[in-house]
Amino acid sequence: MAEDELIYEVDGGVAVIRLNRPRHLGAFTWPMINAWARALREAQEDEGVRVVVLTGTGEGFCSGVDLKALDEIEATPIERKRMLTDRVHKVARAVEDLDKPLIAAVNGVAVGAGMDMALMCDMRFAARSARFSEGYIRIGLIPGDGGAYFLPRLVGPAKAMELLMTGDFVDADEALRLGIVNRVYDDEALMAETMEFARGIAAKPPIAISMIKRAVYQSARADLRTSLDLISSHMAIVQATDDYAEAMTAFREKRPGHYRNR
């Protein structure tokens, strides 16, 4: 992989992962996947990083796997399975381990695994020119990178099946209406608006932010009583932190809080 095909930078408390293959609409290779998962792990381990932004370059956010990379895979069922579990799914597992907010700034087309990569983020902001498609069915495949898991949780099973079974494209405004994306910005404003939002989150108490993220996902898989028990434990821990003391003092003094890295 050319070293500039995936760029990882930290700007203040915000890490930016940029998929930088504009001539290939952000299609990923196997070395890119390794670098992508590595960047997520680095962001998790870096106490100075509080929010992560994932974006692409040019007219493509990510168009899935570079089809040339598939030629490297031995055409047996076990090797095809391992292509996903041992390669592509490295990113999904790294996302699952990330307890910091992950925002996709979708700058262009997000197709197949590229759409799945956006769906697995905590929030999605889209450029007005962005387009989304679970395009697997167009080449006789099934969603291979979490589309059948993430999409129904955002749009409901019936709409998810429609999008998965047709491979139809959804533009940014329709994606906003369906709940696939949180916000839509003009193309030239996307990164500036996303970074401003990310810096706002990064300025908030980091322990509480990470616990909110975990509580949301854990509660989605739990009954009400389990969720309430979980949150009562989280609350007791949060109230014992320096973050909480500083937040309360800052609130009373009507000033921004100042929080140390975890």
Secondary structure by P-SEA (a helix, b strand, c coil): cccccbbbbbcccbbbbbbccccccccccaaaaaaaaaaaaaaaacccccbbbbbcccccccccccaaaaaaccccaaaaaaacccccaaaaaaaaacccbbbbbccccccaaaaaaaaaccbbbbcccbbbbcccccccccccccccccccccccaaaaaaaaaccccccaaaaaaaccccccccccaaaaaaaaaaaaaaaccaaaaaaaaaaaaaaaaccaaaaaaaaaaaaaaaaacaaaaaaaaaaaacbbbbbccc
